[in-house]
Amino acid sequence: MTQDLFDQAEDVETTPRSKRGRNVAIGVLCGAVVLLLGAAAAAALYLNSLSGAYEEAVNVIDEQNTFPEAEDRPERSTREDEESGEEVEDEQLNVLLIGSDSGGGSGESENVPWLPNSGRADTMMWMHIPHERDSIQLMSIMRDTWVPIPGHGEAKINASLSLGEGSALAVQTVENLVGVPIDHVATVDMTGFQSLVETMDGVSVDVPTSFTSRDGYQFNAGTQHMDSTMAMSFVRERRAFSDGDYTRVANQQAFMRGVLNQVLTPSTLTNPARVHGMVSDFAPHMAVDSQLAEAGYMADLAWSLRDVRGGGIDMFTLPNQGVGTAGSESIIVADFEAFEEAGEAMREGRFSDYAAQN
């Protein structure tokens, strides 16, 4: 019966839109909500309402500029089928997650028109979902990592977002380094997280290190409940740390883990009004590829991830060689072997082990 409800979602009519888009995290929400609703009729009506709210509000990246040309991309991974022993295409999914913020980026004039609210590229993560759909790995890539940008020489990796008309150049840049194709792109404006935290009545975060932000908030190591304004101060702060973005990235990961742990709970997922509010408030701050913009596809993906909870989500930072300089710029020195090792672990189906080791 539950699968029938997902099938119904694919038949929902959507209004024309010039922009669409969204993220895997909300997909998990959609599937879990339908799974946990009681009556089939009520569940169908609710799913239709949720799908409509999502598709009407979400933004889409221009399809022509989402991915690079096929000849410029790595081959898809394969695996040995456990039953037949034959080599088959690996159904793993890899998603490039991009965070933007009005105060993000490495300079004062790096606004990216195709990002939500034309923010500046502030955060880059690689999300890996293995073919078993039993876990999720989130790998942060330091935004100032100095790498080759196809057609533009060497630059900080987040420059690949402002140099291209869409996400295609960023996708090609990261794919060249990892050697694994990206299936989806999802971007989010940090203001969207602020709205999400407001809808959740705050979020509890395991603060890695004590510090005082420039906004005057005191954060103490350990679990701390934050309202939306405090949470944004927490994830944006970097001047308080001697290592700059290293601690900031760790704080962003801690924040995302706190949000996911709170969202993926029965008390949240069985509250239709709250989930509807989350989707309605969050979707306008997202831009994704056209496939992630479809409620039916998202519902199917959500169903496949129905058993994943906060404990099944691993977050880590791709190893690098520390701070350096390139001309007059302060950069993060890339560890190209780490990029290759990460890709090899994905292709061999052991990326969860790689994440645990880093």
Summary of the structure (lengths in Angstrom):
residues: 358
radius of gyration: 19.8
end to end distance: 40.9
largest distance: 63.6
contacts: 1224
relative contact order: 0.19
helix: 43%
strand: 23%
